[in-house]
């Protein structure tokens, strides 16, 4: 068996095509992945192997292991295997336990990008394997955890809505997650658009008309259309955050975005 510890000092690749890698899970069990391609430029493509083992998989375990199948109905053109991609460093406790040259069929799975799970990191492969095991063997506990987390989010959102004011919204550092996907100048511009609009709405609290407030709120979408035209920065996550924030501002000034009357001219 070959540890990856000795090669973790290298940037990448730490693993090579054909390596079968045992992955210790938080449950005390082991999962297994099969590296199909590996390169410094493109990272690692893998197939997750079916099964969980109480100890590090033996040579016989590995010999018999087959790619894990999907647990849901897949659309046409999607391979019925659990395949993925990750990049970067491999944790020290991952262990190469065998090597099997990738078959033509395995390579074809990877060449078909549809259905590939983008893990991002090797650690995320471990986390997802553990979640898969828990859904099979610890479903009641994981459902209870998810329900409790949902309840906490709902309560936090309710508390925020109850205390929400325009000056408070002006102080919020919005779109923090955008920084993982878009350049700082893009995030700054999106924040500037909302900051200027919020300041105008505060100024309109005394004596402003509903028509004037609606004009300010509609201008947010107009300006974001232009930003998206220049940068392509508004995808589904960004869209949902933007519309939700416009609706929060609208509620505070006595308006509504029903039928997207304030955001319906969006291009995203």
N, C-alpha and C positions, 0 to 999 in steps of 0.2 A: 504494500500500500504506500502511496506517495502523498505526503502532506504538501499543501500549497504554501506553507510557512516560508520555505526557503526561497520561493520565487516572488513573494509578495513585495519585495523591495523593487521589483521591476514595475514599470508603469502598467503595462499590459502587452500582450496577453499573458495572464498567469496560467491559463489552462489551454489545452490544445484540442483540436477536433478528435472526437472519439473517446475523450475522457468521460468515465462514469464517476460521478462525484456524490459521495454520501454526505448528507446535510443533517447535522443534529438539530432536532426541533425542541421547543420549550416543553413539550409533553414528555420528553425523555426518549421518544422514538426517533427513527431516522427516515428521511426521505432520500430520493435518488434522482439525479438529473443526468442527462446525456448531452454533452457538448457536441453540436453538429458542425458549427463553424466558429472560428475565432480569429480575430485580426486586431492589430493595433488601431486601425482606422474605424472599423465597424463594430467592434465589441464582440459579444458572444450570442449566438443563437442556440437554443436548447430545446430538448423535449423532456418533459417531466415523465418519469417512469411510474408505472402503476404500483401502488402498495406503500405500506409503512412497515418498518422493521423494528423489533424490540432492541436489537443490537446492530452494530455496523453491518451492513449487508455483506454476506460471504460471496465467494466466487460463484457458488451455485445459485445464490439468490440473484446475483447480477446476470448470470447466464440466462436465467429464466425470465428476467424482467422484460416487460413490454411497455411501449408508450401508453401513458394514461389517456383514457378517452374523455371526451367532454361529458359533463353531467346535464347538459341541456340540448334541446333541439337546435341545430344550427341551420342557417340559410344555405341555399345551394351555392356551391363554390367554396365553402369553408371545410377544412379538413377536420375529421373527427378525432383530433388529438389535442393534448394540452401542450402548446408550444409557446415559446417566449423569447425575449431579448433582454439582456442587461449589459452594463458597461462598467469598467473600472475595477477596483480592488476586490479581491475575494477574501472573505473572512478566514482567519487562521485555522478555525476548526473544521472547515470543509476538507474532505479527504478524498483524494482520487483512489478508488478501490479497484478499478479495472479499466481496460481500454477495449472498445469495440469500434472498428472502422465504420463510419457512417455509411449506411446503405443508400442506394439510389433513391429508394422510397423515402427515407428520412430526409435526404437532401431536398427532395421534391416538396416535402411539407414546408421546409424553411423557405424555399423559393417562392411559394405561394404566401404572400404576406398577410392575406386575409385571415383573421382570427388569432394573429400573434399577440400575446399578452406583453405589453411593454412594462416590464418590471422596473427598469431603470437601474437598479443596483442588485448585486448578489444577495444582500441582506433582505431585500424585498421578496426574492424568490423563497427564502426561508419562511418569511412571514405569511406568504400566500399559501404555502404548503401546510403550515400550521393551521391556518384558517380553514382550509379544505378538510383537514382531519377533524377539527372541532365541529364543523357542520355535519359531519357523518356520525361522530361519537359523543358530542357534547352539545347537541343542538339546543336543549332547553336552557342551558346556562348562557350560551351566546345570544339567544333570543332575548333573555332577560336583561343582559348587558346592553344590547342594542335598544331595548325599550326604555331602560333607565337613562341612557345617553340622550335618546330622543326627548324624553320628558325634561331633562336638564336644559337642552337647547330651547325647547318651547317656553320654559319658564324664564330663561334668560332673555328671550326675545320679547316676552310679555312685559317683563320688568323694564326693558329698554323702551318699548313703545309707551309705557305709562309715564316714563320720565323724559320723553323726547321733547326737545324744543329746537327751534331753528338755530339759536346760538350754540346749543350743544352739538348739533349736527355739523356746524361750521368747525368745531374743534376736533371732530373725529378724523383719524387718519385712514381714509378710505382706500379700497382697492389694493390692500397690502399684498394679496396673492398674485397680482398682476406682475409684480417685480420678478417672479420666477419665469415669466414667459415673454415679457416685453421690455425694451430698453427704458432706462430711467426717464428720458425725455418724454416718452409716450405716457408713462404713468403720471408724470408731473402735469402734462397737458390735460389729461382726463380729470385730475384733481382740480386744476385751475378752472375748468368749465363749471364744475359743481360748486366750487368755492364762490366764484363770481355770482352765479345764480342764487346761491343761498344768501349772500350779502344783499342782493337786490330784493329778495323776498322779505328780509328783515326790514329793509328800508320802506317797503310797501305795507308793513303791518299797520301803520297809521295812515289812513286816508287812501290807500291803494285800492283799486277796483279788482274784482274777480277777473275781468278781462286782462288787466295788466299782469296779474299773477300767472294766469294761464300762458300768456305770451312769453314770460320768463321761462316757464317750465318747458314749453315747446322748443324754445331756443336751445335748450340742453341737447335735445336729440339732433337738431340741425347742426350744431357744432360738432357733435360726436360723429355724425355722418361724414363730415369733412375730415375728421381725424382718421376715421376708418378708411376713407378713400386713399389717404396718404400712406397709411401704415398697415392696414389689414388687421388691426389689433382686436377687433370685436368678434369673438366667437361665442359659442353658446354660454359658457360660464360668464364671460364679461357681459353679454346681453342681459342675462337674468339679474346680475347685480345692478346694472344700470337702471333697468325698468323698476326693480324693487325700490331703488333709492329715489327715483322720480316720484313713485307712488307715496313714499314716506313724506317727502316734501309737500306733495299735493295735499295729503291728509292734514298736515299741520296748518295749511292756509285755507282749509275748507273746500278743497277741490277733489276731484276723483279722476282716475285714469280709466274709467269704465270704457270698454270697447276701444281701448288705447287711443282715446281722444287727444292725449298729450304726447304720446310716443308713436302713434300709428304711422307717421311719415318716416320712420327709421328705415335705413337700407340694410340693416344687419338682423 
